[in-house]
Amino acid sequence: MAGGFLSTERGRSAALVAPPFLYALLLLAVPLGAIILFSFWRKDGYDVVPDFTLDNYREFLDGQVYQVLLGRSLKVSAIVTAITVILAYPIAYFISFKVPNARKSLWLFLITIPFWTSYLVRVFLWKVILGYNGVINSGLLEIGLIDEPLTFILYSVNSVIITLAHAFAPFAILPIFVVLEKIDRSLLEAARDLGENRFTTFLRVTLPLSMPGLMAAVLIVFIPTIGDYVTPELMGGSGGKLIANMIQTQFLQLNNAPLGAALAIIAMLCVTAISLILIFLNRRWLR
């Protein structure tokens, strides 16, 4: 019976899909289920007691610091996403429409160069650039634009935004470029023949057709920046901590896994809700 099923097209498809599905289930669904379960347990001294409780979620609602960190995280992610996508779109547009086909691979290759180095190395390089005696302050002092080094560009939310925007720029450029490459150039020529200028052609033809890539870039940047804790830890100082840093503190320093799990679930729900809203608005706008 099993051999007959596997000999059919549906059976062969199921056999091909089953290993990656089980692998994803093991590495994604099981840990997520464990986090959800932990969030309803409670901490008793140094032990985690498997008793169902909503105290962890009540502590989030009663603790203003958690709400401030979550709000700051959403704000930082939104700013990083906006900056990254706004800067990435012209680059992707230039590569797709202005660069000759023979050189597009070279440009994409150059965009991926930052991935050759460790993420931590890039973060430390930004510390050198933004530091009190760093490249930016030294340059501004040298040309006489400032009288003393700027203190607000490092160990603050500003430095976190700058570092994250640089780190996620390639992730925004590539999906936008892929969608722009799929646009039929004859549609642009038809718009020009009907009397549209370059700007209105971009607004009425190119931009709407590139919205799937634009939305993909937004989600690719927005979702992981919420959970980034390395950059705020190294660049944010006391005023640049995000919700991910509090989750890491609860798990590894305070040994309060239930509260850390509850904070992670709340952050995940917020990101999921915002992502679904963005997808809904994008589909409605396209219609």
Secondary structure, 3 states (H helix, E strand, C coil): CHHHHHHCHHHHHHHHHHHHHHHHHHHHHHHHHHHHHHHCCEEECCEEECCCCCHHHHHHHHCHHHHHHHHHHHHHHHHHHHHHHHHHHHHHHHHHHCCCHHHHHHHHHHHCHHHHCCHHHHHHHHHHHHCCCCHHHHHHHHHCCCCCCCCCCCCCHHHHHHHHHHHHHHHHHHHHHHHHHHCCHHHHHHHHHCCCCHHHHHHHHHHHHCHHHHHHHHHHHHHHHHCCCHHHHHHHHHHCCCHHHHHHHHHHCCCCHHHHHHHHHHHHHHHHHHHHHHHHHHHHHHC
